[in-house]
Amino acid sequence: MSTQLDLSHFGSPYWLDLPRPTFATLDRNLNAEAVVIGSGIAGMKIARCLAREGVDAVILEAGRACDGASSRNQGSINQGPNMSYPDCIRRHSRDIARELWQMGLENHRLLKSQIDEYHIDCDYQVDGFTSLARRDEADWHDRVEAYRRESDLLREDGFDVTFLNEQQAEQVGGNSIYAGGMRYESDAQFHSGKYAIGLVQGVTRLPHVQLFETARVHEIESTGTRTVVKTENHTIETERVFLSTNALVPQFIPGLASALRAERGQVFVTEPLAERPCQGSFGTSLAWWREIIERDGRFRLLFGGGREREEPDSLFPQFTSDGGPNPRLEAEGFRPSLAHQRRLDEQFQLLFPHLADVRITHRWGGLQSFTADDVPQAGLLDTERNIYGIAGFCGRGNCHSDVCAEHIVSKALGVESNVSNRFGFLIETMMQAPRKSADWKPWQSEQSL
């Protein structure tokens, strides 16, 4: 059996299949107190924090607002970072692990406050995130016990998680392949596109904020007392720059290339279904998925994964052999590949055999950025040019973007914030850039030039 593909939406994310606002193009040279490069959720949250402090901020977007990773994901709001609780305890300490997970809850609170403040209708719902162990994994017994131990530790530290036994895992997963699991009860979901667009509209209505589309930045240089941001035809002089291009940050700061590995994920969405395929967000080896509730009461299934972390066809070096920017990074990083598509379809047919013949209406790729130690780089990224930023979200942008934006703006402006007072030390010690623990060992890629 094989899924049917509607090629009219090949490469286009479901989350952006809706009307979108347009913004002005940059038509003159400017002076600004701050320049934000990138209009994804991190960039908009940085601009929001700047505006709150009365700072004039110009946002530059290379394409259209919301085109990047912010609209190409699972649409999940996760409490935990891209590591297990026991792993974090082993690497750091239990106190640090507890603080890091508490910071994820604070990020969720801040994100939800923006939904409420800007009245963003983005289908927000708290339906949890469930991790499942599979019987086709050689170590599935160990995986189930690991989930049991992790859920015990998390509950002991006051977090709302549930361990799933064999019967419960089969029931929530809808397949006898599942042998157990763990569920974060307070994790949530939303429509990524509606949220990103609503955030852009809300922030750009604030005083002191201007957004320009199709304004690709080619160079950032220091003139001693000022920083000059250059697009193809215009320049902006500024006091400080905030870089929020995630996987593309090393294009401006090559020294971070060893710590910010660009990886392509791949996702598809089914046609509307009469029956609800699941409730909440899920993850297992080689796959993750969630349901999408349509306005007419029907459901779609969003399904992603289909790769090992070291899959060569999903890894993109930042630069070519002669040191220039890798043109395939953007050209192919946001497009689905056929090899990845086949792997993803195999997982879908294994985990959802009763849906194997449904029509696939949208299929796309998304460029992510990962550090070797599973947490972002956040802070002052380049001292000489006064460039601050956040990069390397490790698939957890909705776990870190708000708290990191709050902290780096407070550091850049020398003002206090509740986030910095509560979590500033944690961010400074775990997420400082550069740091050796974030660097990757050599890896293979089919995208090298």
C-alpha positions as a Markdown table, in Angstrom:
| # | Residue | x | y | z |
|---|---|---|---|---|
| 1 | Met | 0.0 | 0.0 | 0.0 |
| 2 | Ser | 1.1 | 3.6 | -0.6 |
| 3 | Thr | -0.1 | 7.0 | 0.3 |
| 4 | Gln | -1.4 | 9.3 | -2.4 |
| 5 | Leu | 0.2 | 12.7 | -2.8 |
| 6 | Asp | -1.4 | 15.9 | -4.0 |
| 7 | Leu | 1.5 | 17.5 | -5.8 |
| 8 | Ser | 0.0 | 20.9 | -5.7 |
| 9 | His | 1.2 | 21.3 | -2.1 |
| 10 | Phe | 4.5 | 19.5 | -2.4 |
| 11 | Gly | 6.9 | 21.6 | -0.5 |
| 12 | Ser | 4.3 | 23.9 | 1.0 |
| 13 | Pro | 3.6 | 23.6 | 4.8 |
| 14 | Tyr | 0.0 | 23.0 | 5.8 |
| 15 | Trp | 0.5 | 25.6 | 8.5 |
| 16 | Leu | 0.9 | 28.3 | 5.9 |
| 17 | Asp | -2.0 | 27.3 | 3.7 |
| 18 | Leu | -4.1 | 30.3 | 4.7 |
| 19 | Pro | -4.2 | 34.1 | 3.9 |
| 20 | Arg | -1.1 | 35.9 | 5.1 |
| 21 | Pro | -0.4 | 39.6 | 5.5 |
| 22 | Thr | 2.4 | 41.3 | 3.5 |
| 23 | Phe | 4.8 | 44.0 | 4.8 |
| 24 | Ala | 6.8 | 46.8 | 3.2 |
| 25 | Thr | 10.1 | 46.3 | 1.4 |
| 26 | Leu | 13.1 | 48.2 | 2.5 |
| 27 | Asp | 13.5 | 51.2 | 0.1 |
| 28 | Arg | 15.9 | 53.5 | 1.9 |
| 29 | Asn | 18.9 | 53.6 | 4.3 |
| 30 | Leu | 17.9 | 53.8 | 8.0 |
| 31 | Asn | 19.2 | 54.4 | 11.4 |
| 32 | Ala | 17.8 | 52.3 | 14.3 |
| 33 | Glu | 18.5 | 51.6 | 17.9 |
| 34 | Ala | 18.3 | 47.8 | 17.2 |
| 35 | Val | 18.1 | 45.6 | 14.1 |
| 36 | Val | 16.5 | 42.1 | 14.4 |
| 37 | Ile | 17.4 | 39.7 | 11.6 |
| 38 | Gly | 14.7 | 37.1 | 11.1 |
| 39 | Ser | 10.9 | 37.3 | 11.6 |
| 40 | Gly | 10.3 | 33.9 | 13.1 |
| 41 | Ile | 8.9 | 33.5 | 16.5 |
| 42 | Ala | 12.2 | 34.1 | 18.2 |
| 43 | Gly | 12.8 | 37.3 | 16.2 |
| 44 | Met | 9.3 | 38.6 | 16.9 |
| 45 | Lys | 9.7 | 37.9 | 20.6 |
| 46 | Ile | 13.0 | 39.8 | 20.7 |
| 47 | Ala | 11.3 | 42.8 | 18.9 |
| 48 | Arg | 8.5 | 42.6 | 21.4 |
| 49 | Cys | 10.9 | 42.8 | 24.4 |
| 50 | Leu | 12.7 | 45.7 | 22.7 |
| 51 | Ala | 9.5 | 47.6 | 22.1 |
| 52 | Arg | 8.5 | 47.2 | 25.7 |
| 53 | Glu | 11.6 | 49.1 | 26.7 |
| 54 | Gly | 10.9 | 51.9 | 24.2 |
| 55 | Val | 13.7 | 50.8 | 21.8 |
| 56 | Asp | 13.2 | 51.5 | 18.1 |
| 57 | Ala | 13.6 | 48.1 | 16.3 |
| 58 | Val | 13.8 | 47.3 | 12.6 |
| 59 | Ile | 13.1 | 43.7 | 11.7 |
| 60 | Leu | 14.6 | 42.4 | 8.4 |
| 61 | Glu | 13.2 | 39.3 | 6.8 |
| 62 | Ala | 14.9 | 37.7 | 3.7 |
| 63 | Gly | 11.6 | 36.3 | 2.4 |
| 64 | Arg | 8.1 | 36.6 | 3.7 |
| 65 | Ala | 7.3 | 36.8 | 7.4 |
| 66 | Cys | 6.9 | 33.3 | 9.0 |
| 67 | Asp | 8.4 | 31.4 | 6.1 |
| 68 | Gly | 11.1 | 29.6 | 8.1 |
| 69 | Ala | 11.2 | 26.9 | 10.8 |
| 70 | Ser | 8.5 | 28.6 | 12.9 |
| 71 | Ser | 5.9 | 27.4 | 10.4 |
| 72 | Arg | 7.3 | 24.0 | 9.6 |
| 73 | Asn | 7.2 | 22.1 | 12.9 |
| 74 | Gln | 4.9 | 19.9 | 14.9 |
| 75 | Gly | 3.1 | 22.7 | 16.5 |
| 76 | Ser | 3.8 | 21.4 | 20.0 |
| 77 | Ile | 4.7 | 23.4 | 23.2 |
| 78 | Asn | 7.0 | 21.2 | 25.2 |
| 79 | Gln | 8.1 | 21.6 | 28.8 |
| 80 | Gly | 11.3 | 19.6 | 28.5 |
| 81 | Pro | 14.3 | 20.3 | 26.3 |
| 82 | Asn | 15.8 | 17.9 | 23.8 |
| 83 | Met | 17.2 | 15.5 | 26.4 |
| 84 | Ser | 15.8 | 13.2 | 29.1 |
| 85 | Tyr | 15.5 | 14.3 | 32.7 |
| 86 | Pro | 17.9 | 11.5 | 33.9 |
| 87 | Asp | 20.4 | 12.6 | 31.2 |
| 88 | Cys | 20.3 | 16.2 | 32.4 |
| 89 | Ile | 20.8 | 15.1 | 36.0 |
| 90 | Arg | 23.8 | 13.0 | 35.0 |
| 91 | Arg | 25.4 | 15.8 | 32.9 |
| 92 | His | 24.7 | 18.6 | 35.4 |
| 93 | Ser | 22.8 | 18.0 | 38.6 |
| 94 | Arg | 19.3 | 17.4 | 39.8 |
| 95 | Asp | 19.0 | 21.1 | 40.9 |
| 96 | Ile | 19.9 | 22.3 | 37.4 |
| 97 | Ala | 17.6 | 19.8 | 35.7 |
| 98 | Arg | 14.7 | 20.9 | 37.9 |
| 99 | Glu | 15.4 | 24.6 | 37.1 |
| 100 | Leu | 15.7 | 23.8 | 33.3 |
| 101 | Trp | 12.3 | 22.1 | 33.3 |
| 102 | Gln | 10.8 | 24.9 | 35.4 |
| 103 | Met | 12.1 | 27.3 | 32.8 |
| 104 | Gly | 10.2 | 25.4 | 30.1 |
| 105 | Leu | 7.0 | 25.9 | 32.1 |
| 106 | Glu | 7.7 | 29.6 | 32.3 |
| 107 | Asn | 8.3 | 29.7 | 28.6 |
| 108 | His | 4.9 | 28.1 | 28.1 |
| 109 | Arg | 3.3 | 30.7 | 30.4 |
| 110 | Leu | 4.9 | 33.6 | 28.5 |
| 111 | Leu | 3.8 | 32.1 | 25.1 |
| 112 | Lys | 0.2 | 31.6 | 26.3 |
| 113 | Ser | 0.2 | 35.2 | 27.6 |
| 114 | Gln | 1.0 | 36.4 | 24.1 |
| 115 | Ile | -1.9 | 34.3 | 22.6 |
| 116 | Asp | -4.2 | 36.0 | 25.1 |
| 117 | Glu | -2.7 | 39.5 | 24.7 |
| 118 | Tyr | -2.9 | 39.6 | 20.9 |
| 119 | His | -6.1 | 37.5 | 20.7 |
| 120 | Ile | -4.5 | 34.9 | 18.5 |
| 121 | Asp | -6.9 | 32.3 | 17.3 |
| 122 | Cys | -4.4 | 29.5 | 16.9 |
| 123 | Asp | -6.3 | 26.4 | 18.1 |
| 124 | Tyr | -4.4 | 26.3 | 21.3 |
| 125 | Gln | -5.2 | 23.2 | 23.4 |
| 126 | Val | -3.5 | 21.3 | 26.3 |
| 127 | Asp | -3.6 | 17.7 | 25.2 |
| 128 | Gly | -0.1 | 16.5 | 26.4 |
| 129 | Phe | 2.9 | 15.1 | 24.7 |
| 130 | Thr | 3.4 | 11.3 | 24.8 |
| 131 | Ser | 6.7 | 9.4 | 24.2 |
| 132 | Leu | 6.2 | 5.7 | 23.3 |
| 133 | Ala | 8.5 | 2.7 | 23.3 |
| 134 | Arg | 8.2 | 0.3 | 20.3 |
| 135 | Arg | 8.4 | -3.5 | 20.3 |
| 136 | Asp | 10.4 | -3.4 | 17.0 |
| 137 | Glu | 13.3 | -1.8 | 18.9 |
| 138 | Ala | 15.9 | -4.2 | 20.2 |
| 139 | Asp | 16.1 | -2.4 | 23.6 |
| 140 | Trp | 12.4 | -1.8 | 24.1 |
| 141 | His | 12.4 | -3.4 | 27.6 |
| 142 | Asp | 15.1 | -1.0 | 28.7 |
| 143 | Arg | 13.2 | 1.9 | 27.0 |
| 144 | Val | 10.1 | 1.2 | 29.0 |
| 145 | Glu | 12.0 | 1.0 | 32.3 |
| 146 | Ala | 13.8 | 4.2 | 31.4 |
| 147 | Tyr | 10.4 | 5.9 | 31.0 |
| 148 | Arg | 9.3 | 4.5 | 34.3 |
| 149 | Arg | 12.4 | 5.9 | 36.1 |
| 150 | Glu | 12.1 | 9.2 | 34.3 |
| 151 | Ser | 8.5 | 9.7 | 35.2 |
| 152 | Asp | 9.2 | 8.8 | 38.8 |
| 153 | Leu | 12.0 | 11.5 | 39.0 |
| 154 | Leu | 9.8 | 14.1 | 37.4 |
| 155 | Arg | 6.9 | 13.5 | 39.7 |
| 156 | Glu | 9.2 | 13.6 | 42.7 |
| 157 | Asp | 10.3 | 17.1 | 41.5 |
| 158 | Gly | 6.7 | 18.3 | 41.2 |
| 159 | Phe | 6.1 | 17.9 | 37.4 |
| 160 | Asp | 2.8 | 16.6 | 35.9 |
| 161 | Val | 3.8 | 13.4 | 34.1 |
| 162 | Thr | 2.2 | 10.0 | 33.8 |
| 163 | Phe | 3.9 | 6.6 | 33.1 |
| 164 | Leu | 2.0 | 4.5 | 30.6 |
| 165 | Asn | 2.0 | 0.7 | 31.0 |
| 166 | Glu | 1.7 | -1.7 | 28.1 |
| 167 | Gln | -2.1 | -1.6 | 27.9 |
| 168 | Gln | -2.3 | 2.2 | 28.3 |
| 169 | Ala | 0.4 | 2.7 | 25.6 |
| 170 | Glu | -1.4 | 0.4 | 23.1 |
| 171 | Gln | -4.7 | 2.3 | 23.8 |
| 172 | Val | -3.4 | 5.8 | 23.4 |
| 173 | Gly | -1.1 | 4.9 | 20.5 |
| 174 | Gly | -3.8 | 2.8 | 18.7 |
| 175 | Asn | -1.3 | 0.1 | 17.8 |
| 176 | Ser | -0.1 | -3.1 | 19.6 |
| 177 | Ile | 3.5 | -2.2 | 18.6 |
| 178 | Tyr | 3.7 | 0.1 | 21.7 |
| 179 | Ala | 5.0 | -1.4 | 24.9 |
| 180 | Gly | 4.9 | 1.5 | 27.3 |
| 181 | Gly | 5.6 | 5.2 | 27.5 |
| 182 | Met | 5.5 | 8.5 | 29.4 |
| 183 | Arg | 3.2 | 11.5 | 29.0 |
| 184 | Tyr | 3.7 | 15.2 | 29.8 |
| 185 | Glu | 0.2 | 16.2 | 30.8 |
| 186 | Ser | 0.7 | 20.0 | 30.6 |
| 187 | Asp | 2.3 | 20.2 | 27.1 |
| 188 | Ala | 0.1 | 21.8 | 24.5 |
| 189 | Gln | -0.4 | 22.2 | 20.8 |
| 190 | Phe | -1.4 | 25.0 | 18.5 |
| 191 | His | -1.6 | 25.9 | 14.8 |
| 192 | Ser | 1.9 | 27.0 | 14.0 |
| 193 | Gly | 1.0 | 29.3 | 11.1 |
| 194 | Lys | -1.9 | 31.0 | 12.9 |
| 195 | Tyr | 0.3 | 31.6 | 15.9 |
| 196 | Ala | 3.3 | 32.9 | 14.0 |
| 197 | Ile | 1.1 | 35.2 | 11.8 |
| 198 | Gly | -0.8 | 36.4 | 14.8 |
| 199 | Leu | 2.4 | 37.1 | 16.7 |
| 200 | Val | 3.8 | 39.1 | 13.7 |
| 201 | Gln | 0.6 | 41.1 | 13.4 |
| 202 | Gly | 0.5 | 41.8 | 17.1 |
| 203 | Val | 4.2 | 42.9 | 17.4 |
| 204 | Thr | 4.2 | 45.0 | 14.3 |
| 205 | Arg | 1.3 | 47.0 | 15.7 |
| 206 | Leu | 3.5 | 48.1 | 18.6 |
| 207 | Pro | 5.2 | 51.5 | 18.7 |
| 208 | His | 8.9 | 51.4 | 17.8 |
| 209 | Val | 8.6 | 48.3 | 15.5 |
| 210 | Gln | 9.0 | 48.2 | 11.7 |
| 211 | Leu | 9.2 | 44.9 | 9.7 |
| 212 | Phe | 10.6 | 44.8 | 6.1 |
| 213 | Glu | 10.2 | 41.7 | 3.9 |
| 214 | Thr | 12.4 | 40.6 | 1.1 |
| 215 | Ala | 15.3 | 42.3 | 2.9 |
| 216 | Arg | 18.0 | 39.7 | 2.8 |
| 217 | Val | 21.1 | 40.7 | 4.9 |
| 218 | His | 24.4 | 40.2 | 3.1 |
| 219 | Glu | 26.8 | 41.6 | 5.6 |
| 220 | Ile | 27.1 | 42.9 | 9.2 |
| 221 | Glu | 30.2 | 45.0 | 9.9 |
| 222 | Ser | 31.5 | 47.1 | 12.7 |
| 223 | Thr | 32.5 | 50.7 | 12.2 |
| 224 | Gly | 33.9 | 51.0 | 15.7 |
| 225 | Thr | 31.1 | 52.8 | 17.5 |
| 226 | Arg | 28.2 | 51.5 | 15.3 |
| 227 | Thr | 27.2 | 48.4 | 13.5 |
| 228 | Val | 26.2 | 48.5 | 9.9 |
| 229 | Val | 23.7 | 46.0 | 8.5 |
| 230 | Lys | 23.8 | 45.7 | 4.7 |
| 231 | Thr | 21.1 | 44.4 | 2.4 |
| 232 | Glu | 21.5 | 44.3 | -1.4 |
| 233 | Asn | 20.6 | 47.9 | -1.9 |
| 234 | His | 20.4 | 49.6 | 1.5 |
| 235 | Thr | 22.2 | 49.9 | 4.9 |
| 236 | Ile | 21.0 | 50.3 | 8.4 |
| 237 | Glu | 23.2 | 51.8 | 11.1 |
| 238 | Thr | 22.5 | 50.5 | 14.6 |
| 239 | Glu | 23.7 | 50.2 | 18.1 |
| 240 | Arg | 23.1 | 46.5 | 18.4 |
| 241 | Val | 22.0 | 43.5 | 16.2 |
| 242 | Phe | 19.8 | 40.6 | 17.3 |
| 243 | Leu | 20.3 | 37.5 | 15.1 |
| 244 | Ser | 17.4 | 35.0 | 15.0 |
| 245 | Thr | 17.9 | 33.0 | 11.9 |
| 246 | Asn | 18.5 | 29.7 | 13.8 |
| 247 | Ala | 20.2 | 27.3 | 11.3 |
| 248 | Leu | 21.6 | 30.2 | 9.2 |
| 249 | Val | 23.3 | 32.0 | 12.1 |
| 250 | Pro | 26.8 | 30.7 | 11.1 |
| 251 | Gln | 26.4 | 32.4 | 7.7 |
| 252 | Phe | 27.0 | 35.6 | 9.7 |
| 253 | Ile | 29.2 | 34.2 | 12.5 |
| 254 | Pro | 31.3 | 31.4 | 11.0 |
| 255 | Gly | 32.9 | 30.6 | 14.3 |
| 256 | Leu | 29.6 | 29.0 | 15.5 |
| 257 | Ala | 29.4 | 26.6 | 12.6 |
| 258 | Ser | 30.9 | 23.7 | 14.6 |
| 259 | Ala | 28.2 | 24.1 | 17.2 |
| 260 | Leu | 25.1 | 24.7 | 15.1 |
| 261 | Arg | 24.4 | 21.7 | 12.9 |
| 262 | Ala | 21.8 | 22.3 | 10.2 |
| 263 | Glu | 19.4 | 19.3 | 9.9 |
| 264 | Arg | 16.4 | 18.9 | 7.6 |
| 265 | Gly | 13.2 | 17.4 | 9.1 |
| 266 | Gln | 10.4 | 16.2 | 6.9 |
| 267 | Val | 6.6 | 16.4 | 7.6 |
| 268 | Phe | 3.3 | 15.6 | 5.8 |
| 269 | Val | -0.4 | 16.1 | 6.6 |
| 270 | Thr | -3.2 | 13.8 | 5.5 |
| 271 | Glu | -6.5 | 14.8 | 3.9 |
| 272 | Pro | -9.4 | 15.4 | 6.4 |
| 273 | Leu | -10.5 | 12.2 | 8.2 |
| 274 | Ala | -13.9 | 11.3 | 9.7 |
| 275 | Glu | -12.3 | 9.7 | 12.8 |
| 276 | Arg | -9.9 | 11.3 | 15.2 |
| 277 | Pro | -6.5 | 9.6 | 14.7 |
| 278 | Cys | -5.1 | 10.5 | 18.1 |
| 279 | Gln | -5.4 | 13.1 | 20.8 |
| 280 | Gly | -2.3 | 15.2 | 21.6 |
| 281 | Ser | 1.2 | 15.1 | 20.3 |
| 282 | Phe | 3.3 | 11.9 | 20.2 |
| 283 | Gly | 6.9 | 10.8 | 19.6 |
| 284 | Thr | 8.7 | 7.5 | 19.2 |
| 285 | Ser | 11.8 | 6.3 | 17.4 |
| 286 | Leu | 11.8 | 7.5 | 13.8 |
| 287 | Ala | 8.4 | 9.2 | 14.0 |
| 288 | Trp | 6.3 | 11.9 | 15.6 |
| 289 | Trp | 2.7 | 13.0 | 15.0 |
| 290 | Arg | -0.4 | 14.8 | 16.2 |
| 291 | Glu | -3.9 | 15.4 | 15.2 |
| 292 | Ile | -5.2 | 18.6 | 13.7 |
| 293 | Ile | -8.9 | 19.6 | 14.3 |
| 294 | Glu | -10.6 | 21.1 | 11.3 |
| 295 | Arg | -13.3 | 23.7 | 11.6 |
| 296 | Asp | -15.9 | 21.3 | 10.1 |
| 297 | Gly | -15.3 | 18.8 | 12.9 |
| 298 | Arg | -13.1 | 16.5 | 10.8 |
| 299 | Phe | -9.4 | 15.7 | 11.6 |
| 300 | Arg | -6.1 | 15.5 | 9.8 |
| 301 | Leu | -3.0 | 13.7 | 10.9 |
| 302 | Leu | 0.4 | 15.5 | 10.9 |
| 303 | Phe | 3.3 | 13.0 | 10.7 |
| 304 | Gly | 7.1 | 13.6 | 10.7 |
| 305 | Gly | 10.4 | 11.9 | 11.4 |
| 306 | Gly | 11.6 | 9.1 | 9.2 |
| 307 | Arg | 15.4 | 9.6 | 9.9 |
| 308 | Glu | 18.2 | 8.8 | 12.3 |
| 309 | Arg | 20.0 | 11.8 | 13.6 |
| 310 | Glu | 23.1 | 11.0 | 11.6 |
| 311 | Glu | 21.3 | 10.4 | 8.3 |
| 312 | Pro | 23.7 | 11.9 | 5.7 |
| 313 | Asp | 21.0 | 13.1 | 3.3 |
| 314 | Ser | 19.4 | 15.3 | 6.1 |
| 315 | Leu | 22.6 | 17.1 | 7.2 |
| 316 | Phe | 23.8 | 20.3 | 5.6 |
| 317 | Pro | 27.3 | 21.9 | 6.1 |
| 318 | Gln | 27.2 | 25.6 | 6.3 |
| 319 | Phe | 30.0 | 26.2 | 3.8 |
| 320 | Thr | 31.5 | 24.8 | 0.6 |
| 321 | Ser | 35.0 | 23.5 | 0.3 |
| 322 | Asp | 36.3 | 26.9 | -0.8 |
| 323 | Gly | 34.7 | 28.6 | 2.3 |
| 324 | Gly | 31.7 | 30.1 | 0.6 |
| 325 | Pro | 28.1 | 29.8 | 1.9 |
| 326 | Asn | 26.6 | 26.4 | 0.9 |
| 327 | Pro | 23.8 | 27.3 | -1.6 |
| 328 | Arg | 22.1 | 24.0 | -0.9 |
| 329 | Leu | 21.5 | 24.9 | 2.7 |
| 330 | Glu | 18.4 | 27.0 | 1.9 |
| 331 | Ala | 17.7 | 25.7 | -1.6 |
| 332 | Glu | 17.2 | 22.1 | -0.3 |
| 333 | Gly | 16.9 | 22.5 | 3.4 |
| 334 | Phe | 13.2 | 23.6 | 3.2 |
| 335 | Arg | 12.2 | 21.2 | 0.5 |
| 336 | Pro | 11.3 | 17.5 | 1.0 |
| 337 | Ser | 13.6 | 14.9 | -0.5 |
| 338 | Leu | 12.4 | 11.6 | -2.1 |
| 339 | Ala | 14.7 | 9.4 | 0.0 |
| 340 | His | 13.4 | 10.9 | 3.2 |
| 341 | Gln | 9.9 | 10.7 | 1.9 |
| 342 | Arg | 10.2 | 7.0 | 1.4 |
| 343 | Arg | 11.5 | 6.5 | 4.9 |
| 344 | Leu | 8.7 | 8.6 | 6.3 |
| 345 | Asp | 6.0 | 6.7 | 4.4 |
| 346 | Glu | 7.4 | 3.4 | 5.7 |
| 347 | Gln | 7.0 | 4.6 | 9.3 |
| 348 | Phe | 3.5 | 5.9 | 8.6 |
| 349 | Gln | 2.3 | 2.6 | 7.1 |
| 350 | Leu | 3.8 | 0.7 | 10.1 |
| 351 | Leu | 2.3 | 2.9 | 12.8 |
| 352 | Phe | -1.0 | 3.8 | 11.0 |
| 353 | Pro | -1.7 | 0.8 | 8.7 |
| 354 | His | -5.4 | 1.7 | 8.6 |
| 355 | Leu | -4.6 | 5.1 | 7.1 |
| 356 | Ala | -2.0 | 3.8 | 4.6 |
| 357 | Asp | -4.2 | 4.6 | 1.6 |
| 358 | Val | -5.3 | 8.1 | 2.6 |
| 359 | Arg | -4.4 | 11.1 | 0.4 |
| 360 | Ile | -1.4 | 13.2 | 1.5 |
| 361 | Thr | -2.3 | 16.9 | 0.9 |
| 362 | His | 0.9 | 18.7 | 2.1 |
| 363 | Arg | 4.4 | 17.5 | 2.3 |
| 364 | Trp | 7.4 | 19.8 | 3.2 |
| 365 | Gly | 10.9 | 20.0 | 4.7 |
| 366 | Gly | 12.1 | 22.2 | 7.5 |
| 367 | Leu | 15.6 | 23.3 | 8.4 |
| 368 | Gln | 16.5 | 23.0 | 12.1 |
| 369 | Ser | 19.6 | 23.6 | 14.1 |
| 370 | Phe | 21.0 | 21.4 | 16.8 |
| 371 | Thr | 23.9 | 21.7 | 19.3 |
| 372 | Ala | 25.8 | 18.7 | 20.5 |
| 373 | Asp | 24.7 | 19.3 | 24.1 |
| 374 | Asp | 20.9 | 19.7 | 23.3 |
| 375 | Val | 20.4 | 23.3 | 24.4 |
| 376 | Pro | 20.5 | 26.6 | 22.4 |
| 377 | Gln | 23.2 | 29.2 | 22.1 |
| 378 | Ala | 21.8 | 32.4 | 23.6 |
| 379 | Gly | 23.4 | 35.7 | 24.4 |
| 380 | Leu | 26.2 | 37.9 | 23.0 |
| 381 | Leu | 27.3 | 35.9 | 19.9 |
| 382 | Asp | 29.8 | 38.4 | 18.5 |
| 383 | Thr | 31.5 | 41.0 | 20.8 |
| 384 | Glu | 33.1 | 43.1 | 18.1 |
| 385 | Arg | 30.0 | 43.7 | 16.1 |
| 386 | Asn | 27.6 | 43.7 | 19.2 |
| 387 | Ile | 25.5 | 40.9 | 17.8 |
| 388 | Tyr | 23.2 | 39.1 | 20.2 |
| 389 | Gly | 21.1 | 36.2 | 19.3 |
| 390 | Ile | 19.4 | 32.8 | 19.9 |
| 391 | Ala | 20.3 | 29.7 | 17.7 |
| 392 | Gly | 20.3 | 26.0 | 17.9 |
| 393 | Phe | 16.8 | 25.4 | 19.4 |
| 394 | Cys | 17.3 | 21.6 | 19.0 |
| 395 | Gly | 13.7 | 21.1 | 17.9 |
| 396 | Arg | 12.4 | 22.8 | 21.1 |
| 397 | Gly | 11.8 | 26.4 | 20.0 |
| 398 | Asn | 8.6 | 26.6 | 21.9 |
| 399 | Cys | 10.5 | 25.5 | 25.0 |
| 400 | His | 13.2 | 28.2 | 24.9 |
| 401 | Ser | 12.4 | 31.1 | 22.7 |
| 402 | Asp | 10.5 | 33.3 | 25.1 |
| 403 | Val | 12.8 | 33.0 | 28.1 |
| 404 | Cys | 15.9 | 33.4 | 25.9 |
| 405 | Ala | 14.4 | 36.5 | 24.2 |
| 406 | Glu | 13.6 | 38.1 | 27.5 |
| 407 | His | 17.1 | 37.4 | 28.9 |
| 408 | Ile | 19.2 | 38.5 | 26.0 |
| 409 | Val | 17.3 | 41.8 | 25.6 |
| 410 | Ser | 17.6 | 42.5 | 29.3 |
| 411 | Lys | 21.4 | 41.8 | 29.0 |
| 412 | Ala | 21.8 | 43.9 | 25.9 |
| 413 | Leu | 20.0 | 46.9 | 27.4 |
| 414 | Gly | 21.2 | 46.6 | 30.9 |
| 415 | Val | 17.7 | 46.4 | 32.4 |
| 416 | Glu | 16.2 | 43.9 | 34.9 |
| 417 | Ser | 13.6 | 41.3 | 33.9 |
| 418 | Asn | 11.7 | 38.7 | 35.9 |
| 419 | Val | 13.2 | 36.0 | 33.6 |
| 420 | Ser | 16.7 | 37.1 | 34.1 |
| 421 | Asn | 16.3 | 37.4 | 37.9 |
| 422 | Arg | 14.8 | 33.8 | 38.0 |
| 423 | Phe | 16.7 | 32.0 | 35.2 |
| 424 | Gly | 19.5 | 34.3 | 34.1 |
| 425 | Phe | 22.3 | 32.3 | 35.8 |
| 426 | Leu | 21.0 | 29.1 | 34.2 |
| 427 | Ile | 20.9 | 30.6 | 30.7 |
| 428 | Glu | 24.3 | 32.2 | 31.1 |
| 429 | Thr | 26.0 | 29.0 | 32.3 |
| 430 | Met | 24.2 | 26.4 | 30.1 |
| 431 | Met | 23.5 | 28.4 | 26.9 |
| 432 | Gln | 26.5 | 30.8 | 26.6 |
| 433 | Ala | 28.1 | 31.1 | 23.2 |
| 434 | Pro | 30.6 | 29.9 | 22.3 |
| 435 | Arg | 31.0 | 26.8 | 24.5 |
| 436 | Lys | 32.9 | 23.6 | 23.8 |
| 437 | Ser | 30.1 | 21.3 | 24.9 |
| 438 | Ala | 28.0 | 22.5 | 22.0 |
| 439 | Asp | 30.5 | 21.5 | 19.3 |
| 440 | Trp | 29.9 | 18.5 | 17.1 |
| 441 | Lys | 32.4 | 15.8 | 16.2 |
| 442 | Pro | 33.0 | 15.3 | 12.5 |
| 443 | Trp | 30.0 | 14.0 | 10.6 |
| 444 | Gln | 29.1 | 12.9 | 7.0 |
| 445 | Ser | 26.8 | 14.6 | 4.7 |
| 446 | Glu | 25.5 | 14.0 | 1.1 |
| 447 | Gln | 25.1 | 17.8 | 0.8 |
| 448 | Ser | 28.8 | 18.6 | 0.9 |
| 449 | Leu | 30.3 | 20.6 | -2.1 |
